[in-house]
Amino acid sequence: MSQCATMLAKILRRFSIPTWQLRGYDTFAGEWYHLPGRFFSERAAIQRTNSFRFVDAELPKPNLNLYTFNGGTMQKTFFILIALALLVVACDALPGGLIAPTPTAVPTQPFRDAKPNPSIVTKPTSPRPTEQPSVPPRATEPLPSPQSPVVKPPLPTKPSANITLPPKPSVNATPPPIPAGAAKTYSVTNPTTNAKLHVQVFAPQDAAGKKYPALVLVPGGTGAGNAFADDALRMASAGIVAVTFDPDGRGRSTGQEDYNGYKQQDGLVAVIRFVATLPEVDASRVGVATYSYGITMGSGALARYPDLPVKFLIDWEGPAERNYTTTDCGANRPGGIQWQPCSDNAWWSEREAVNFIGKLRVPYQRIQSEKDHVQPTNAHAVDMINAAIKGGVPWVRLNDYPPNQTYDPKAPPPMFPEQMDRQLVQTVIRYARELFGK
């Protein structure tokens, strides 16, 4: 029976199959989070990342542009039991415990190409440029058939527990290369903190002697302006002066992090006033676009300084208040922003957009996808819209719905599909052009 035991051990090892799970890195929030699904091969996992990665020139979405694979194992009990039963029958029926080469019921399709788990739903995506994975794909390993020998293709070296594709950046990552002359760099002083803020201005190529509308881009999380380098170039090519900046304590600015409180809001105010003085900017057409948690800084600045030369506010999926910002006031996530406890009302009074949005005196446009980039629900978009209308904001709109209408938070309307959200920069440009004309 020793040969039977040896074969049983081989079968058990055979069905200990490595799997991979994806993690996404949010460059705005500066943290990792798990994505749904497990995969039986590196090839399948890499192919799955193509539906999440938004780093090509046409479909940017910077909060989902980096991934890592977590190795693991998954025991396939059902197949092991079948193999074990066949082995026991064969060992009992044959003298000496040897297994005769009789046909057995073996799956004809390779195990690793089995049908995927129906609980994993894959969203349809538009065709995307082919990307070369930075890790070698694992060859498919079919089960050996006793009827004919199977020659296994050579396998690459087994991956380690954590394969990074590509390496995780810090919150203040090195910005992508900017073509020479594409941006002008300035230093703007925050009058409240005396911090020197790093500001970059991306103007259309023929800006000399002309004036264009300007859009100030406010980063999400504790991010800096370098996250917008590619978007700013596209906006400039569309005839908009795009302005990026590093808030206090971030990137190449001096000062200390304030988590979008009054101090950093005052820094944004200084940047807006500076932009209105630029010779290539039409001071009567300056807008603000905020991304994710940047809505707290943007709405706070506009609410506290209603005299700012700002024509409108565009908000992409910004959290309404502390419960959304901290994802239900749970414990701070490792590697994430270390928030103050939700019980600290004085601290949060400076950092809840829903308390500022109703005080705006300029049009407010909200952009919201069906699946929020951080929150498990998109109901906070309705909270922001309803609060703006209740506060008397002159013009309020959610996505492309008719303006100035409220919604039921318990039954939000359908939001933008993910395909639309992947064209975020085009959407922001479209809304900016519309609002500049109002």
C-alpha positions as a printed NumPy array, in Angstrom:
array([[  0.   ,   0.   ,   0.   ],
       [  3.034,   2.303,   0.11 ],
       [  2.631,   3.085,  -3.591],
       [ -1.012,   3.995,  -3.004],
       [  0.001,   6.324,  -0.17 ],
       [  2.602,   7.961,  -2.363],
       [  0.078,   8.502,  -5.139],
       [ -2.456,   9.883,  -2.664],
       [  0.1  ,  12.438,  -1.456],
       [  0.767,  13.48 ,  -5.05 ],
       [ -2.964,  13.964,  -5.646],
       [ -3.304,  16.085,  -2.523],
       [ -0.383,  18.218,  -3.578],
       [ -1.809,  18.348,  -7.081],
       [ -5.025,  19.969,  -5.9  ],
       [ -3.381,  22.527,  -3.633],
       [ -3.751,  25.256,  -6.193],
       [ -2.269,  28.76 ,  -5.825],
       [ -4.73 ,  31.595,  -6.284],
       [ -4.4  ,  35.367,  -6.538],
       [ -6.421,  38.254,  -5.124],
       [ -6.19 ,  41.867,  -6.345],
       [ -5.572,  44.95 ,  -4.259],
       [ -6.029,  48.477,  -5.614],
       [ -4.   ,  51.502,  -4.505],
       [ -5.877,  54.784,  -4.188],
       [ -3.371,  57.486,  -5.109],
       [ -5.696,  60.177,  -3.745],
       [ -6.347,  58.591,  -0.329],
       [ -2.875,  57.007,  -0.171],
       [ -4.005,  53.508,   0.82 ],
       [ -4.597,  49.966,  -0.425],
       [ -7.937,  48.144,  -0.539],
       [ -9.073,  44.716,  -1.727],
       [-10.911,  44.185,  -5.014],
       [-13.448,  41.35 ,  -5.459],
       [-12.56 ,  37.939,  -6.832],
       [ -9.867,  35.268,  -6.687],
       [ -8.074,  33.851,  -9.7  ],
       [ -6.48 ,  30.473, -10.422],
       [ -3.639,  31.847, -12.55 ],
       [ -1.512,  34.944, -12.901],
       [ -2.751,  35.272, -16.482],
       [ -6.384,  35.49 , -15.358],
       [ -5.493,  37.99 , -12.644],
       [ -3.505,  40.17 , -15.038],
       [ -6.329,  40.096, -17.574],
       [ -8.73 ,  41.162, -14.835],
       [ -6.58 ,  44.213, -14.027],
       [ -7.162,  45.471, -17.566],
       [-10.746,  46.268, -16.566],
       [ -9.518,  48.319, -13.585],
       [ -6.322,  49.974, -14.781],
       [ -6.783,  53.492, -16.064],
       [ -3.28 ,  54.602, -16.937],
       [ -3.541,  54.844, -20.74 ],
       [ -3.869,  58.139, -22.532],
       [ -7.6  ,  57.914, -23.228],
       [ -9.215,  56.47 , -20.136],
       [ -7.726,  58.035, -17.026],
       [ -8.971,  57.314, -13.556],
       [ -6.09 ,  57.89 , -11.156],
       [ -7.629,  56.284,  -8.096],
       [ -7.32 ,  52.8  ,  -9.658],
       [ -4.066,  52.639, -11.456],
       [ -1.834,  50.341,  -9.362],
       [ -2.273,  46.712,  -8.345],
       [ -0.641,  43.921,  -6.398],
       [ -1.243,  40.157,  -6.297],
       [ -1.582,  38.279,  -3.026],
       [ -0.653,  34.635,  -3.33 ],
       [ -2.652,  32.03 ,  -1.472],
       [ -3.944,  28.474,  -1.692],
       [ -7.418,  27.06 ,  -2.11 ],
       [ -8.145,  23.356,  -1.473],
       [-10.578,  21.849,  -3.951],
       [-12.252,  19.367,  -1.626],
       [-14.756,  18.031,  -4.122],
       [-12.127,  16.951,  -6.635],
       [ -9.855,  15.583,  -3.914],
       [-12.658,  13.366,  -2.603],
       [-13.348,  12.022,  -6.086],
       [ -9.661,  11.299,  -6.661],
       [ -9.368,   9.715,  -3.211],
       [-12.39 ,   7.477,  -3.806],
       [-10.996,   6.295,  -7.138],
       [ -7.625,   5.636,  -5.541],
       [ -9.113,   3.63 ,  -2.662],
       [-11.204,   1.518,  -5.06 ],
       [ -8.198,   0.865,  -7.259],
       [ -5.942,   0.015,  -4.331],
       [ -8.481,  -2.44 ,  -2.867],
       [ -9.199,  -4.114,  -6.2  ],
       [ -5.643,  -4.684,  -7.388],
       [ -3.062,  -6.988,  -5.81 ],
       [ -0.197,  -5.276,  -4.072],
       [ -1.98 ,  -1.965,  -4.065],
       [ -0.909,  -1.072,  -7.614],
       [ -3.151,   0.964,  -9.787],
       [ -3.766,  -0.532, -13.183],
       [ -3.927,   1.815, -16.203],
       [ -7.684,   1.574, -16.595],
       [ -9.654,   4.601, -17.761],
       [-11.08 ,   6.739, -14.976],
       [-13.454,   9.666, -14.995],
       [-11.058,  12.559, -15.29 ],
       [-12.223,  16.028, -16.337],
       [-11.39 ,  16.584, -19.972],
       [-11.042,  20.339, -19.486],
       [ -8.046,  21.661, -17.539],
       [ -8.973,  22.453, -13.96 ],
       [ -7.562,  25.949, -14.126],
       [ -9.866,  26.776, -16.989],
       [-12.965,  25.761, -15.05 ],
       [-15.978,  28.052, -15.093],
       [-15.504,  31.071, -12.841],
       [-17.292,  31.504,  -9.568],
       [-20.751,  32.923, -10.387],
       [-20.527,  35.191,  -7.352],
       [-17.771,  37.156,  -9.056],
       [-19.412,  39.61 , -11.426],
       [-17.227,  41.064, -14.143],
       [-18.38 ,  44.375, -15.582],
       [-18.218,  44.731, -19.355],
       [-15.492,  47.071, -20.465],
       [-14.714,  48.83 , -23.683],
       [-11.796,  47.556, -25.782],
       [ -8.504,  48.736, -24.344],
       [ -4.982,  48.917, -25.66 ],
       [ -3.012,  45.757, -25.033],
       [ -0.677,  46.066, -22.085],
       [  2.366,  43.875, -21.532],
       [  2.241,  42.454, -17.991],
       [  5.373,  42.878, -15.967],
       [  5.119,  39.333, -14.585],
       [  5.285,  36.219, -16.773],
       [  1.938,  34.451, -17.317],
       [  1.613,  30.996, -15.762],
       [  1.068,  28.21 , -18.249],
       [ -2.182,  26.247, -17.986],
       [ -1.692,  22.888, -16.248],
       [ -4.234,  20.244, -17.371],
       [ -4.758,  17.133, -15.272],
       [ -2.855,  14.096, -16.57 ],
       [ -5.024,  11.694, -18.525],
       [ -4.269,   7.964, -18.087],
       [ -5.242,   7.413, -21.71 ],
       [ -2.413,   9.422, -23.197],
       [  0.667,  11.075, -21.716],
       [  0.522,  14.803, -21.256],
       [  3.621,  16.888, -21.714],
       [  3.578,  19.834, -19.33 ],
       [  4.91 ,  23.124, -20.63 ],
       [  7.714,  24.645, -18.575],
       [  6.45 ,  26.852, -15.77 ],
       [  7.986,  30.126, -14.645],
       [  9.345,  30.467, -11.165],
       [  6.623,  30.307,  -8.532],
       [  5.648,  33.836,  -7.45 ],
       [  6.304,  35.093,  -3.98 ],
       [  3.463,  36.021,  -1.626],
       [  3.388,  39.619,  -2.814],
       [  4.014,  40.541,  -6.423],
       [  3.79 ,  44.267,  -7.024],
       [  2.589,  45.586, -10.354],
       [  3.923,  48.281, -10.44 ],
       [  5.561,  49.465,  -7.154],
       [  3.375,  51.308,  -4.684],
       [  4.007,  55.074,  -4.667],
       [  3.917,  57.375,  -1.718],
       [  1.176,  59.981,  -1.42 ],
       [  3.596,  62.603,  -2.722],
       [  4.86 ,  60.483,  -5.593],
       [  7.19 ,  61.849,  -8.232],
       [  4.957,  63.439, -10.889],
       [  4.997,  62.088, -14.453],
       [  7.241,  63.932, -16.899],
       [  5.779,  67.193, -18.15 ],
       [  6.826,  68.407, -21.6  ],
       [  9.211,  71.35 , -21.512],
       [  7.304,  74.611, -21.435],
       [  3.954,  72.925, -20.774],
       [  3.608,  74.393, -17.284],
       [  4.739,  77.517, -15.47 ],
       [  5.681,  77.158, -11.826],
       [  4.853,  79.726,  -9.141],
       [  5.024,  80.057,  -5.371],
       [  1.922,  81.409,  -3.616],
       [  1.936,  82.279,   0.084],
       [ -0.864,  81.106,   2.356],
       [ -1.558,  84.271,   4.409],
       [ -2.845,  82.254,   7.364],
       [  0.101,  79.875,   7.773],
       [  2.811,  81.695,   5.759],
       [  3.405,  78.399,   3.912],
       [  4.855,  78.606,   0.405],
       [  2.497,  76.706,  -1.912],
       [  3.828,  75.075,  -5.077],
       [  1.543,  76.044,  -7.994],
       [  1.717,  74.959, -11.638],
       [ -0.223,  76.602, -14.484],
       [ -0.952,  74.668, -17.692],
       [ -2.07 ,  77.094, -20.403],
       [ -3.019,  76.522, -24.056],
       [ -0.041,  76.77 , -26.402],
       [ -1.319,  79.96 , -28.034],
       [ -2.01 ,  81.704, -24.712],
       [  0.289,  84.628, -25.458],
       [ -1.801,  87.754, -25.758],
       [ -5.055,  85.844, -25.173],
       [ -7.236,  85.138, -22.163],
       [ -8.784,  81.768, -21.392],
       [-11.075,  80.389, -18.685],
       [ -9.23 ,  78.732, -15.785],
       [ -9.976,  75.678, -13.672],
       [ -8.308,  75.16 , -10.267],
       [ -7.965,  71.434,  -9.47 ],
       [ -8.184,  70.385,  -5.796],
       [ -6.65 ,  66.953,  -4.976],
       [ -8.41 ,  64.285,  -2.95 ],
       [ -7.315,  62.588,   0.262],
       [ -3.989,  64.048,   1.317],
       [ -2.768,  64.107,  -2.281],
       [ -0.852,  66.812,  -4.118],
       [ -1.176,  68.508,  -7.487],
       [  1.119,  66.056,  -9.286],
       [ -1.815,  63.655,  -9.586],
       [ -3.344,  66.002, -12.194],
       [ -0.39 ,  66.444, -14.563],
       [ -1.956,  64.419, -17.384],
       [ -5.468,  65.818, -16.874],
       [ -4.126,  69.375, -16.799],
       [ -2.374,  68.894, -20.147],
       [ -5.627,  67.67 , -21.699],
       [ -7.566,  70.591, -20.281],
       [ -5.   ,  73.01 , -21.686],
       [ -5.33 ,  71.381, -25.109],
       [ -9.106,  71.918, -24.777],
       [ -8.667,  75.667, -24.279],
       [ -8.758,  75.785, -20.46 ],
       [ -5.972,  77.071, -18.207],
       [ -5.598,  74.222, -15.685],
       [ -4.039,  75.073, -12.313],
       [ -2.668,  72.474,  -9.895],
       [ -1.208,  73.104,  -6.437],
       [  0.234,  71.325,  -3.419],
       [ -1.693,  72.238,  -0.23 ],
       [  0.159,  73.056,   3.002],
       [  2.548,  70.292,   4.021],
       [  2.197,  68.274,   0.817],
       [  4.413,  67.696,  -2.189],
       [  6.734,  70.654,  -2.762],
       [  4.891,  73.075,  -0.475],
       [  6.027,  74.076,   2.987],
       [  3.835,  74.081,   6.081],
       [  1.975,  71.337,   7.911],
       [ -0.851,  68.982,   6.937],
       [ -4.267,  70.231,   8.079],
       [ -6.522,  67.527,   6.552],
       [ -8.492,  70.12 ,   4.55 ],
       [ -9.344,  72.266,   7.563],
       [ -9.508,  76.059,   7.655],
       [ -5.741,  76.508,   7.189],
       [ -5.579,  74.576,   3.926],
       [ -8.863,  76.136,   2.811],
       [ -7.212,  79.541,   3.224],
       [ -4.337,  78.295,   1.065],
       [ -6.785,  77.406,  -1.713],
       [ -8.301,  80.894,  -1.404],
       [ -4.859,  82.421,  -1.964],
       [ -4.316,  80.228,  -5.033],
       [ -7.691,  81.21 ,  -6.54 ],
       [ -7.014,  84.914,  -6.071],
       [ -3.571,  84.506,  -7.616],
       [ -4.994,  82.667, -10.648],
       [ -7.418,  85.526, -11.317],
       [ -4.419,  87.878, -11.754],
       [ -2.617,  85.795, -14.397],
       [ -2.365,  87.532, -17.791],
       [ -3.579,  84.444, -19.675],
       [ -6.667,  84.022, -17.483],
       [-10.085,  85.595, -17.948],
       [-10.769,  86.593, -14.327],
       [-14.536,  86.477, -14.936],
       [-14.329,  82.763, -15.805],
       [-12.511,  80.901, -13.023],
       [-13.903,  77.579, -11.797],
       [-12.964,  75.041,  -9.119],
       [-13.021,  71.252,  -9.571],
       [-12.59 ,  69.025,  -6.51 ],
       [-11.834,  65.323,  -6.429],
       [-12.944,  62.97 ,  -3.655],
       [-12.132,  64.44 ,  -0.195],
       [-11.001,  67.639,  -1.933],
       [-14.657,  68.741,  -1.767],
       [-14.104,  69.595,   1.901],
       [-11.367,  72.101,   1.026],
       [-13.223,  73.452,  -2.011],
       [-16.654,  73.896,  -0.433],
       [-15.145,  75.291,   2.772],
       [-13.148,  77.92 ,   0.896],
       [-16.093,  79.048,  -1.255],
       [-18.521,  79.09 ,   1.67 ],
       [-16.222,  81.061,   3.972],
       [-15.11 ,  83.51 ,   1.26 ],
       [-18.208,  84.229,  -0.88 ],
       [-16.425,  87.158,  -2.567],
       [-13.946,  84.886,  -4.369],
       [-13.824,  85.336,  -8.162],
       [-15.183,  81.81 ,  -8.781],
       [-17.91 ,  81.016, -11.299],
       [-18.812,  77.421, -10.261],
       [-17.817,  74.319,  -8.283],
       [-17.546,  70.821,  -9.821],
       [-17.403,  67.959,  -7.301],
       [-16.37 ,  64.387,  -8.188],
       [-17.626,  61.855,  -5.603],
       [-16.717,  63.87 ,  -2.525],
       [-17.759,  62.527,   0.921],
       [-20.512,  64.526,   2.583],
       [-19.554,  64.196,   6.252],
       [-17.438,  62.345,   8.821],
       [-19.294,  59.036,   8.582],
       [-18.514,  58.803,   4.867],
       [-15.035,  60.289,   5.148],
       [-13.983,  57.657,   7.686],
       [-16.207,  54.895,   6.212],
       [-18.618,  54.632,   9.148],
       [-16.27 ,  56.028,  11.783],
       [-14.374,  52.764,  11.974],
       [-10.819,  52.342,  13.184],
       [ -8.184,  54.071,  11.085],
       [ -7.014,  51.783,   8.306],
       [ -3.29 ,  50.912,   8.207],
       [ -1.608,  53.078,   5.609],
       [ -4.656,  55.342,   5.381],
       [ -5.379,  58.819,   6.707],
       [ -5.289,  58.912,  10.493],
       [ -8.518,  60.756,  11.202],
       [ -9.616,  62.233,  14.492],
       [-12.394,  60.313,  16.321],
       [-15.881,  61.085,  15.064],
       [-16.744,  62.276,  18.567],
       [-14.373,  65.261,  18.141],
       [-16.999,  67.721,  16.935],
       [-14.694,  70.74 ,  17.046],
       [-12.188,  69.086,  14.703],
       [-14.825,  67.83 ,  12.272],
       [-16.686,  71.146,  12.202],
       [-13.984,  72.399,   9.787],
       [-14.025,  69.264,   7.628],
       [-17.582,  68.28 ,   6.643],
       [-18.596,  69.41 ,   3.174],
       [-22.314,  68.976,   3.787],
       [-22.134,  71.858,   6.288],
       [-20.491,  74.159,   3.724],
       [-22.239,  73.277,   0.469],
       [-25.503,  75.085,   1.27 ],
       [-23.605,  78.358,   1.772],
       [-22.268,  78.472,  -1.798],
       [-23.441,  81.316,  -4.004],
       [-22.204,  79.8  ,  -7.273],
       [-23.513,  76.865,  -9.365],
       [-22.724,  73.396,  -8.022],
       [-22.28 ,  70.341, -10.285],
       [-21.947,  66.872,  -8.744],
       [-20.406,  63.952, -10.678],
       [-21.291,  60.532,  -9.257],
       [-20.862,  56.987, -10.562],
       [-23.106,  54.06 ,  -9.747],
       [-20.219,  52.507,  -7.83 ],
       [-18.413,  55.077,  -5.724],
       [-14.603,  54.971,  -5.786],
       [-14.461,  54.533,  -1.981],
       [-17.907,  54.339,  -0.382],
       [-20.097,  51.207,  -0.406],
       [-23.043,  53.429,  -1.373],
       [-23.534,  56.549,  -3.474],
       [-26.24 ,  58.043,  -1.238],
       [-23.85 ,  60.775,  -0.059],
       [-24.237,  62.373,  -3.503],
       [-27.938,  62.845,  -2.734],
       [-27.06 ,  64.264,   0.696],
       [-24.873,  66.913,  -0.959],
       [-27.425,  67.811,  -3.632],
       [-30.289,  68.116,  -1.132],
       [-28.181,  70.214,   1.263],
       [-27.164,  72.563,  -1.557],
       [-30.745,  73.106,  -2.675],
       [-31.958,  73.554,   0.914],
       [-29.271,  76.192,   1.472],
       [-30.325,  78.207,  -1.567],
       [-27.447,  77.524,  -3.96 ],
       [-28.513,  79.276,  -7.212],
       [-28.037,  76.246,  -9.512],
       [-27.529,  72.61 ,  -8.482],
       [-27.281,  69.517, -10.659],
       [-26.494,  65.815, -10.206],
       [-24.819,  64.354, -13.298],
       [-27.02 ,  65.122, -16.308],
       [-30.342,  65.214, -14.471],
       [-32.462,  68.366, -14.635],
       [-31.08 ,  70.993, -12.238],
       [-32.485,  72.063,  -8.891],
       [-34.311,  68.888,  -7.938],
       [-34.   ,  66.911,  -4.706],
       [-33.877,  63.133,  -4.304],
       [-34.79 ,  60.473,  -1.756],
       [-31.583,  59.337,   0.032],
       [-33.118,  55.892,   0.548],
       [-33.784,  55.525,  -3.175],
       [-31.081,  57.418,  -5.093],
       [-31.539,  57.774,  -8.854],
       [-29.358,  55.775, -11.245],
       [-25.873,  57.27 , -11.428],
       [-23.28 ,  57.304, -14.194],
       [-22.142,  53.842, -15.33 ],
       [-18.5  ,  52.968, -14.781],
       [-17.792,  53.361, -18.513],
       [-18.688,  57.034, -18.189],
       [-16.632,  57.489, -15.06 ],
       [-13.536,  56.183, -16.827],
       [-13.691,  59.282, -19.005],
       [-13.61 ,  61.574, -16.007],
       [-11.389,  64.269, -17.493],
       [-13.617,  64.524, -20.563],
       [-16.661,  64.817, -18.295],
       [-15.072,  67.581, -16.212],
       [-14.12 ,  69.496, -19.373],
       [-17.677,  69.156, -20.722],
       [-19.252,  70.508, -17.536],
       [-16.65 ,  73.282, -17.21 ],
       [-17.342,  74.537, -20.721],
       [-21.073,  74.562, -19.996],
       [-20.702,  76.389, -16.699],
       [-18.192,  78.913, -18.033],
       [-20.931,  79.969, -20.442],
       [-23.555,  80.598, -17.756]])
